[in-house]
Amino acid sequence: MRAWRCLASAIVVLIAVGADAALAESATNPKSALVAELQDAVRTDEKNWLVAHMHFPVRYYGKSAKLIRSKTWFLQHYATVIGPELKAKLIAQDPNDIFENWQGIMVGEGSRNIWLRNFGADTAPKYEIITINNSD
């Protein structure tokens, strides 16, 4: 019985160390930190954070394709553009496991995601939203 308690304690410690390591990695990795900020903005419907991180025009693929050309239009249509299915995919993304290619980084999964591209320098990255996909 004592061996089981020791094993259980060891597992709890390993889980805690792993969680701390994941948090530390997202704090030191600017891309992971950005994804965590994006997730917080989506979770709390912080529209102004999203607008501040958009590179206009933003391509939007929902029920139809559209170019989002202004902050005003995005704010007025936020509920349609960032629907519940897209929100769920964005929030479920592991900030430390980001898909990246020459186009930028993708947050989300499948046909429900947001793409961001670096418009800054390598030493001072500035990722901005370039595409929002919210379709079936």
C-alpha positions as YAML, in Angstrom:
chain: A
units: angstrom
residues:
- id: 1
  name: MET
  ca: [0.00, 0.00, 0.00]
- id: 2
  name: ARG
  ca: [2.84, 2.35, 0.86]
- id: 3
  name: ALA
  ca: [4.37, 1.78, -2.59]
- id: 4
  name: TRP
  ca: [1.11, 2.87, -4.24]
- id: 5
  name: ARG
  ca: [1.05, 6.09, -2.20]
- id: 6
  name: CYS
  ca: [4.64, 6.84, -3.20]
- id: 7
  name: LEU
  ca: [3.82, 6.15, -6.84]
- id: 8
  name: ALA
  ca: [0.72, 8.37, -6.69]
- id: 9
  name: SER
  ca: [2.74, 11.17, -5.05]
- id: 10
  name: ALA
  ca: [5.42, 10.86, -7.72]
- id: 11
  name: ILE
  ca: [2.80, 11.09, -10.49]
- id: 12
  name: VAL
  ca: [1.26, 14.21, -8.92]
- id: 13
  name: VAL
  ca: [4.70, 15.84, -8.70]
- id: 14
  name: LEU
  ca: [5.48, 14.98, -12.33]
- id: 15
  name: ILE
  ca: [2.16, 16.42, -13.50]
- id: 16
  name: ALA
  ca: [2.78, 19.62, -11.53]
- id: 17
  name: VAL
  ca: [6.32, 19.93, -12.91]
- id: 18
  name: GLY
  ca: [5.02, 19.40, -16.45]
- id: 19
  name: ALA
  ca: [2.36, 22.09, -16.02]
- id: 20
  name: ASP
  ca: [4.95, 24.51, -14.64]
- id: 21
  name: ALA
  ca: [7.26, 23.74, -17.56]
- id: 22
  name: ALA
  ca: [4.44, 24.40, -20.06]
- id: 23
  name: LEU
  ca: [3.68, 27.74, -18.40]
- id: 24
  name: ALA
  ca: [7.36, 28.67, -18.34]
- id: 25
  name: GLU
  ca: [7.72, 27.77, -22.03]
- id: 26
  name: SER
  ca: [4.75, 29.94, -23.02]
- id: 27
  name: ALA
  ca: [6.21, 32.81, -20.98]
- id: 28
  name: THR
  ca: [9.56, 32.61, -22.81]
- id: 29
  name: ASN
  ca: [8.20, 31.80, -26.28]
- id: 30
  name: PRO
  ca: [6.63, 34.91, -27.85]
- id: 31
  name: LYS
  ca: [4.45, 32.83, -30.20]
- id: 32
  name: SER
  ca: [3.03, 30.78, -27.34]
- id: 33
  name: ALA
  ca: [2.43, 33.94, -25.33]
- id: 34
  name: LEU
  ca: [0.64, 35.50, -28.31]
- id: 35
  name: VAL
  ca: [-1.60, 32.45, -28.71]
- id: 36
  name: ALA
  ca: [-2.44, 32.59, -24.99]
- id: 37
  name: GLU
  ca: [-3.35, 36.29, -25.35]
- id: 38
  name: LEU
  ca: [-5.48, 35.53, -28.41]
- id: 39
  name: GLN
  ca: [-7.27, 32.78, -26.50]
- id: 40
  name: ASP
  ca: [-7.96, 35.13, -23.58]
- id: 41
  name: ALA
  ca: [-9.32, 37.78, -25.97]
- id: 42
  name: VAL
  ca: [-11.62, 35.26, -27.65]
- id: 43
  name: ARG
  ca: [-12.70, 33.71, -24.34]
- id: 44
  name: THR
  ca: [-13.67, 37.14, -22.92]
- id: 45
  name: ASP
  ca: [-14.93, 38.61, -26.22]
- id: 46
  name: GLU
  ca: [-12.26, 41.32, -26.08]
- id: 47
  name: LYS
  ca: [-13.02, 42.64, -29.56]
- id: 48
  name: ASN
  ca: [-10.66, 45.60, -29.23]
- id: 49
  name: TRP
  ca: [-7.67, 43.30, -28.65]
- id: 50
  name: LEU
  ca: [-8.54, 41.40, -31.81]
- id: 51
  name: VAL
  ca: [-9.00, 44.58, -33.84]
- id: 52
  name: ALA
  ca: [-5.66, 45.92, -32.58]
- id: 53
  name: HIS
  ca: [-3.97, 42.76, -33.88]
- id: 54
  name: MET
  ca: [-5.50, 42.72, -37.37]
- id: 55
  name: HIS
  ca: [-3.61, 43.49, -40.57]
- id: 56
  name: PHE
  ca: [-6.25, 44.98, -42.88]
- id: 57
  name: PRO
  ca: [-7.66, 43.84, -45.15]
- id: 58
  name: VAL
  ca: [-8.24, 40.51, -43.39]
- id: 59
  name: ARG
  ca: [-9.52, 37.59, -45.43]
- id: 60
  name: TYR
  ca: [-12.61, 35.97, -43.95]
- id: 61
  name: TYR
  ca: [-14.00, 32.62, -45.03]
- id: 62
  name: GLY
  ca: [-17.36, 31.84, -43.46]
- id: 63
  name: LYS
  ca: [-20.64, 31.12, -45.21]
- id: 64
  name: SER
  ca: [-19.17, 33.33, -47.92]
- id: 65
  name: ALA
  ca: [-15.73, 34.79, -48.59]
- id: 66
  name: LYS
  ca: [-15.22, 38.42, -47.64]
- id: 67
  name: LEU
  ca: [-12.48, 40.94, -47.13]
- id: 68
  name: ILE
  ca: [-12.73, 42.64, -43.76]
- id: 69
  name: ARG
  ca: [-11.58, 46.15, -44.61]
- id: 70
  name: SER
  ca: [-12.30, 48.10, -41.44]
- id: 71
  name: LYS
  ca: [-12.29, 47.89, -37.69]
- id: 72
  name: THR
  ca: [-15.86, 49.18, -37.62]
- id: 73
  name: TRP
  ca: [-17.17, 46.40, -39.85]
- id: 74
  name: PHE
  ca: [-15.41, 43.74, -37.76]
- id: 75
  name: LEU
  ca: [-16.79, 45.13, -34.50]
- id: 76
  name: GLN
  ca: [-20.34, 45.23, -35.93]
- id: 77
  name: HIS
  ca: [-20.12, 41.65, -37.25]
- id: 78
  name: TYR
  ca: [-17.99, 40.13, -34.48]
- id: 79
  name: ALA
  ca: [-20.60, 37.54, -33.39]
- id: 80
  name: THR
  ca: [-20.84, 36.19, -36.93]
- id: 81
  name: VAL
  ca: [-17.13, 36.26, -37.73]
- id: 82
  name: ILE
  ca: [-16.01, 34.73, -34.41]
- id: 83
  name: GLY
  ca: [-18.82, 32.21, -33.93]
- id: 84
  name: PRO
  ca: [-19.08, 29.62, -31.14]
- id: 85
  name: GLU
  ca: [-17.48, 26.81, -33.16]
- id: 86
  name: LEU
  ca: [-14.46, 28.95, -34.03]
- id: 87
  name: LYS
  ca: [-14.18, 30.12, -30.42]
- id: 88
  name: ALA
  ca: [-14.12, 26.52, -29.21]
- id: 89
  name: LYS
  ca: [-11.33, 25.57, -31.66]
- id: 90
  name: LEU
  ca: [-9.25, 28.63, -30.75]
- id: 91
  name: ILE
  ca: [-9.58, 28.08, -27.01]
- id: 92
  name: ALA
  ca: [-8.77, 24.37, -27.34]
- id: 93
  name: GLN
  ca: [-5.45, 25.09, -29.08]
- id: 94
  name: ASP
  ca: [-2.35, 24.15, -27.08]
- id: 95
  name: PRO
  ca: [-0.29, 27.40, -27.07]
- id: 96
  name: ASN
  ca: [2.93, 25.36, -27.07]
- id: 97
  name: ASP
  ca: [1.93, 23.25, -30.09]
- id: 98
  name: ILE
  ca: [1.41, 25.74, -32.91]
- id: 99
  name: PHE
  ca: [1.31, 24.90, -36.61]
- id: 100
  name: GLU
  ca: [3.63, 27.19, -38.54]
- id: 101
  name: ASN
  ca: [4.72, 27.44, -42.16]
- id: 102
  name: TRP
  ca: [5.86, 30.13, -44.61]
- id: 103
  name: GLN
  ca: [2.42, 31.78, -44.42]
- id: 104
  name: GLY
  ca: [2.55, 32.32, -40.66]
- id: 105
  name: ILE
  ca: [1.10, 30.59, -37.62]
- id: 106
  name: MET
  ca: [-2.30, 28.95, -37.40]
- id: 107
  name: VAL
  ca: [-4.39, 28.91, -34.24]
- id: 108
  name: GLY
  ca: [-7.33, 26.52, -34.27]
- id: 109
  name: GLU
  ca: [-8.02, 23.40, -36.25]
- id: 110
  name: GLY
  ca: [-9.51, 22.24, -39.52]
- id: 111
  name: SER
  ca: [-11.68, 24.83, -41.23]
- id: 112
  name: ARG
  ca: [-12.01, 26.92, -38.04]
- id: 113
  name: ASN
  ca: [-8.83, 28.83, -37.40]
- id: 114
  name: ILE
  ca: [-7.04, 32.16, -37.42]
- id: 115
  name: TRP
  ca: [-3.79, 32.80, -39.27]
- id: 116
  name: LEU
  ca: [-1.25, 35.34, -38.06]
- id: 117
  name: ARG
  ca: [1.85, 36.59, -39.87]
- id: 118
  name: ASN
  ca: [4.91, 38.34, -38.51]
- id: 119
  name: PHE
  ca: [5.10, 41.92, -39.81]
- id: 120
  name: GLY
  ca: [7.93, 42.85, -37.46]
- id: 121
  name: ALA
  ca: [11.60, 42.00, -37.36]
- id: 122
  name: ASP
  ca: [13.10, 38.74, -36.14]
- id: 123
  name: THR
  ca: [14.31, 40.52, -33.03]
- id: 124
  name: ALA
  ca: [10.96, 42.27, -32.48]
- id: 125
  name: PRO
  ca: [8.17, 40.10, -33.90]
- id: 126
  name: LYS
  ca: [4.77, 41.68, -34.49]
- id: 127
  name: TYR
  ca: [2.17, 39.05, -35.37]
- id: 128
  name: GLU
  ca: [-1.08, 40.26, -36.89]
- id: 129
  name: ILE
  ca: [-4.23, 38.46, -37.99]
- id: 130
  name: ILE
  ca: [-4.38, 38.01, -41.75]
- id: 131
  name: THR
  ca: [-7.09, 35.35, -42.21]
- id: 132
  name: ILE
  ca: [-10.11, 34.10, -40.26]
- id: 133
  name: ASN
  ca: [-11.60, 30.75, -41.29]
- id: 134
  name: ASN
  ca: [-14.99, 29.89, -39.83]
- id: 135
  name: SER
  ca: [-16.67, 27.46, -42.19]
- id: 136
  name: ASP
  ca: [-17.68, 23.83, -42.47]
...
